[in-house]
Amino acid sequence: HAYVRDDPDYSVWLVVKRGSMDEIKRFAEEISRRVGARDYVVLSSIRTYKLSVKFDLERGISRSGPYAAIRPDPPRPESLGVTAGLLRSLSRLPLSPMPYREVAAKHGLPEDALVSLVPRLVEAGVLADPGAAIDGESAGFRFNGMVVMEPSGSPEELCRAAAGFPYSTHVVLRGSNRPSWRYPCYAMIHAVRRETVEEAAEELSRLARARSYRVIFSLGNLKPGVTR
């Protein structure tokens, strides 16, 4: 991912995956030198607490599903009798009137057995929060606010509180290579109006008892068309 955002200090935000943190730091140093950046910060992902991108079309704001929390230690799918192929099929259901019937037939399973298995996989944290994926921007959700928060207590407690907020979609605990960057907790909020994001962010920071926070809005996607 690569976004232009309205943060006063860091306007271009990249998501990079490499084999080690040393490789990521070398990449950050090289690309910042190549583009002539004045400064940069590397924010490493420590733990994802929540991931559920759903939209309340009536209220015009994102709303996470009931199984949004990410378990830190889910069981291996094989221990529940699920193959990697079956898990992939359940993660990307076909767009059809009877999707589970199609998946069951593909993997040689009775449909009722598969339907009974799915809630167990969701409860165990093996299968992510189910639901149709829609393009939020096409549905009118043009304002995406990344709420970065400074904890008054432990960063983990702050992230757990943010994960319980119904309008946050992603909640991630991050480390930083710069001690001056005070915001380890990140939560995304999407809405059809900028003011709605700002109001929700203020409510989130108050309920989570953050010491301080910023709302950083996305201004442009530098890699449109990339699957998210």
Residue pairs with C-beta under 8 A, 6 or more apart in sequence:
1 13
1 14
1 15
1 221
1 223
1 226
1 228
2 12
2 13
2 14
2 15
2 221
2 222
2 223
3 12
3 13
3 218
3 219
3 220
3 221
3 222
4 11
4 12
4 13
4 218
4 219
4 220
4 222
5 11
5 12
5 13
5 146
5 216
5 217
5 218
5 219
6 216
6 217
6 219
7 13
7 214
7 216
9 39
10 39
10 40
10 41
12 37
12 222
14 31
16 24
16 27
16 28
18 24
18 27
21 42
21 44
24 42
24 44
25 42
25 177
28 40
28 42
29 40
31 37
32 39
32 40
41 176
41 177
41 178
41 181
42 176
42 177
42 178
43 174
43 175
43 176
43 181
44 174
44 175
44 176
44 177
45 172
45 173
45 174
46 172
46 173
46 174
46 175
46 184
47 72
47 159
47 172
47 173
48 70
48 170
48 171
48 172
48 173
49 69
49 70
49 159
49 160
49 162
49 163
49 171
49 172
49 173
50 64
50 68
50 69
50 70
50 162
50 163
50 168
50 169
50 170
50 171
50 187
51 68
51 70
51 128
51 129
51 169
51 170
52 64
52 65
52 67
52 68
52 128
52 129
52 131
52 169
53 62
53 64
53 133
53 136
53 169
53 170
53 190
54 62
54 63
54 64
54 65
54 129
54 131
54 169
55 61
55 62
55 63
55 134
55 136
55 139
55 141
55 190
56 62
56 63
57 139
60 140
60 141
60 191
60 192
60 193
60 196
61 167
61 189
61 190
61 191
61 192
61 196
61 197
61 200
62 136
62 141
62 167
62 168
62 169
62 188
62 189
62 190
62 191
63 166
63 167
64 129
64 166
64 167
64 168
64 169
65 129
65 130
65 131
66 129
67 122
67 123
67 128
67 129
67 130
68 129
68 163
68 169
69 125
69 163
70 125
71 124
71 125
74 124
74 125
74 126
75 124
75 125
75 126
77 83
77 84
77 86
77 87
77 121
77 126
80 117
80 120
80 121
80 124
80 126
81 117
82 117
82 121
82 126
83 107
85 107
86 103
86 107
86 109
87 121
87 126
87 127
89 103
89 106
89 107
90 103
90 118
90 121
90 127
91 127
91 128
93 99
93 100
93 103
94 102
94 103
96 102
98 111
100 111
100 114
100 115
100 118
101 111
103 114
104 110
104 111
104 113
104 114
105 111
107 114
118 127
118 130
121 127
122 128
122 129
122 130
136 144
136 190
140 192
141 190
141 191
141 192
142 192
143 190
143 191
143 192
143 193
143 194
143 196
143 197
143 217
144 188
144 189
144 190
144 197
144 217
144 218
145 188
145 189
145 190
145 191
145 194
145 197
145 198
145 200
145 201
145 215
145 216
145 217
145 218
146 186
146 187
146 188
146 215
146 216
146 217
146 218
147 162
147 168
147 186
147 187
147 188
147 189
147 201
147 204
147 205
147 213
147 214
147 215
147 216
148 183
148 185
148 186
148 213
148 214
148 216
149 158
149 162
149 183
149 184
149 185
149 186
149 187
149 204
149 205
149 208
149 210
149 211
149 212
149 213
150 182
150 183
150 184
150 210
150 211
150 212
150 213
151 157
151 158
151 184
151 185
151 210
151 211
152 158
152 209
152 210
152 211
153 209
155 173
155 184
155 185
156 173
158 184
158 185
158 208
158 209
158 210
159 171
159 172
159 173
159 184
159 185
161 207
161 208
161 209
162 168
162 171
162 185
162 187
162 204
162 208
163 171
165 187
165 203
165 204
165 207
165 208
167 189
167 200
167 204
168 187
168 188
168 189
168 204
169 187
169 188
169 189
169 190
170 186
170 187
170 188
171 185
171 186
171 187
172 185
172 186
173 184
173 185
173 186
174 184
174 185
174 186
175 184
176 184
182 212
183 213
183 214
185 208
185 210
187 204
189 197
189 200
189 201
189 204
190 197
191 197
191 200
194 217
197 215
197 217
198 215
201 213
201 215
204 210
204 213
205 212
205 213
